[in-house]
Amino acid sequence: MHELADDVARSLEQHETGALTVQVKVRYSDFKTLTRQVRVEEPLTQAGEIYRLACFLLARDRLVSGPLRLIGIGVSTLAPPSPQLRLPL
């Protein structure tokens, strides 16, 4: 899943944007497909943040209860990334 989050973050970086919504999709061996999402207040751009929220969704809704055919991470509600506060050193 780290690789999936890295790919999403790289795409956001290429488009110079952030995302307010993170989604996960799982498909089970019987082809049943579930999608869950969570929205945040500040646009996400970092792979670690996206990964953390994807794991949260998987755990919160207990989505990994058996063998999976597919797992995916996506983002939506695109917004300009928040400027990072720079502190003088």
Secondary structure, 3 states (H helix, E strand, C coil): CHHHHHHHHHHHHHCCCEEEEEEEEEEECCCCEEEEEEEEEEEECCHHHHHHHHHHHHHHCCCCCCCEEEEEEEEEEEECCCCCCCCCC
